Amino acid sequence: MLRGLAVTGGVISSAGLVLASTFGVLGLMPVTMMVQIGLLVAIGVLLDTFLVRSVMVPALALDAGRGFWWPGRLARAVPAEAPPVPQKV
């Protein structure tokens, strides 16, 4: 999960910022309805980018374990055994 966030985090964040700024430009229009729609969608995109995709989805994936990948091959794959942990005597 950490590797996936490290690799895709910058791309997701920059795409979210570009999309939010695109909708935020609607806030400069003189039509009240367009201002409201543009600002609300921009706020929603920012929340999705920085809260949902970077915090909530990884937390859900770690909580659900292999069940998170249910329809795919990762859910059916047999996990490799972890090396034995040395114990202190």
Secondary structure, DSSP 4 states (H G I P E B T S, - for coil): -HHHHHHHHHHHHHHHHHHHHHHHGGGGSS-HHHHHHHHHHHHHHHHIIIIIIIIIHHHHHHHHGGGGGTTSHHHHSPPPPPPPPP---
